[in-house]
């Protein structure tokens, strides 16, 4: 399943879900690299 995470304040990464971390972050795989960050909410942004 594809998930999007935030790394820092303005960098986002989309990849395949790997695992949930104890601190609330999730890990996603992009190719051979694994990134961890805060999950992006699925709610649409207010206009």
C-alpha positions in Angstrom: 0.0 0.0 0.0 1.4 3.4 -0.9 1.8 5.9 1.9 3.0 9.5 2.0 5.2 10.8 4.8 6.7 14.2 5.7 10.4 14.5 6.4 11.1 17.8 8.0 8.7 20.7 7.4 8.3 20.6 3.6 9.8 17.4 2.1 7.4 14.6 1.4 8.1 11.1 0.2 5.7 8.5 -1.2 6.5 4.9 -1.1 5.4 1.4 -0.1 4.4 1.0 3.6 7.1 -1.0 5.6 6.2 -0.6 9.3 4.8 1.6 12.0 7.3 2.9 14.5 6.7 3.2 18.2 7.0 7.1 18.2 4.1 7.5 15.7 6.2 7.7 12.5 5.9 5.2 9.7 8.6 3.8 7.4 8.1 3.6 3.6 10.4 2.0 0.9 11.4 3.8 -2.3 13.5 1.4 -4.4 16.1 0.1 -2.0 15.9 3.0 0.5 13.7 3.2 3.5 12.5 6.5 4.8 10.8 7.3 8.1 8.6 10.3 8.8 5.2 11.6 10.0 2.3 10.2 8.0 0.3 12.7 5.9 -3.4 12.9 6.7 -5.7 11.7 4.0 -8.1 14.6 4.6 -8.2 17.2 1.7 -6.8 20.7 2.4 -9.3 23.4 3.0 -9.8 25.9 0.2 
